[in-house]
């Protein structure tokens, strides 16, 4: 175990930055605002390329390879294409709501990064309730999605928006319960303090919590196999069916920005954030984010889309009970070892996860050909 501790923590000590770095409140605010916007837009373009090339490789096809070297400029070409498209608004649509919906949906995806640390104290706002802020602000995107469905004056769009609201309400509960386990071990809701508390990455101490958070997060942001809000065979493109041009691009951007946000949150809560040996902290942070997103691409390519009744049943009949059991087990462990959980709990927690999933899957069925509500 001493060897593992050395590998995880053998990095050059970096001095913590001052709370107002690089100097004064407004310089701090301006610097990190520019960094966050640039980081999100750059990573989103990278994610689009990674997903297309990755899925192409997994499906034995090339993917984008014409625009720029190795197809690297394909996201730029797509952005230019949608900018030149005509903005079409249905005659019966609520013009104001239709126009505001993409903005309301996109803003929270950016605001989440205000509390995500890129290294020790390198954060726009190191809130002592940072994780509570993320849980609260992330739900606002759902308002923008519902505005899009309602404002479009289309039954297909409204149905897709209602499905999104139902998914967020259902999966938010196991997602938050998975986060509570991390908060109990770390003893803080500050994301910077949670990273500093991970002498043992929390994915090893909370493997079931990680699995619950990853699954619920993918369902909330409409990632396959939970992309029922954009079911081609049922409701066309879902809530943004009536959008075109730049407003459609905004929703497309929201999808990848939310995937980036979930990947960053998972990296911070379960993978030690920016911590790691040898490499600079920001490189560790980005590398872990890319790995988490690649797993999302992998699941999208591998797993078939579930039905809407299966989507709801998975949240309430499977994830929620497991999240509650995981919370009780974590509370017991923290009571026994109040300072820090020992390495011996790593194999124990993995064994508990395997047993719980195996046992609970015997009682839980996803419909098997019949419709369940």
NORVEN-V106232 format. One line per field, one symbol per residue. phi: phi as a letter, one per 30 degrees, with the letter a starting at -180 (. if undefined). psi: psi as a letter, one per 30 degrees, with the letter a starting at -180 (. if undefined). A space follows every 50 residues. Layout:
BEGIN
phi->???
psi->???
END
This chain:
BEGIN
phi->.dddedddcdbdecddddececkieddddddddddddddddddddddedd ddddddddchbdidacdidhidcddddddddddddddcbeecddeddddd edddddeddddeddcdddaeidadbdddbeddddddddddeddddddddd ddhbddddddddddddddddddddddddddedddddiacddddddddcdc eddddbddddddddddddddcicddcdddbdedcbhcidceccbiddddd dddeedddddddddddeddccihddldiddeddddddddddddddddddd dccdddddddddddddccddddddddddddddddddbddadddddddddd ddedddddddddccbcjhjcdbb
psi->feeeeeeegilkkkkkllfgkgjleeeeeeefeeeeeeeeeeeeeeeeee eeeeeeefghleakgejlkggfgeeeeeeeefeflkjkkkegljeeeeef eeeeeeeeeefeffgjkfajgikejikfheeeeeeeffffeeeeeeeeee ffhkeeeeeeeeeeeeeeeefeeeeeeeeeeeeeefglgkeeeeeffiek kffefheeeeeeeeeeeeeeghkkgghffhjefehcgbfgegklbeeeee eeeeeeeeeeeeeeeeeeefggbfklldlleeeeeeeeeeeeeeeeeeee feklklleeeeeeeeefeeeeeeeeeeeeeeeeeeeifekklfffeeeee eeeeeeeeeefffkkhehflkk.
END
